[in-house]
Amino acid sequence: MGKGKGKKNNSGSSGQNRKKTEDFLLQNRNKTGIYETSSGLQYEAIKDVDGPKPSSQSTVKVHQRAMLLGGKILDDTYKDATPLEFRLDETIEGYSEGLQMMCVGSRYRFFIPPELGWGKKGSGGRIGPYALTIFDVALLEIID
């Protein structure tokens, strides 16, 4: 047998990620304060206020901390003090769906399953296949 054959799994393997994601989502949905949409997006309202909500075509300004299930930080604009601006129709499905539930001034945590995120391909070596992504996001402004 050559190298790489056999049953050795890397920590980012699709099988391991899928199992960890499924186990986490099953346990998470039973926690107090966690809600789940019909698409499978789970979320928690950290700060919920009334106000305008973005549409799927809106451009928004947000602060976010994006991380993987194990806690690895992918992006943290809170730390950098540089908010992001983007159109909701140019981001992953789960993030867009979650932001449309938020009012300006709210802060939510999204638990985005791979089916609403980067799926079986992952993204650029930073997000593995079937990886759950977690976003702590504050909606600062709707630009249009």
Secondary structure, 3 states (H helix, E strand, C coil): CCCCCCCCCCCCCHHHHHHHHHHHHHHHCCCCCEEECCCCCEEEEEECCCCCCCCCCCEEEEEEEEEECCCCEEEEHHHHCCCEEEEHHHCCHHHHHHHHHCCCCCEEEEEECHHHCCCCCCECCCECCCCCEEEEEEEEEECC
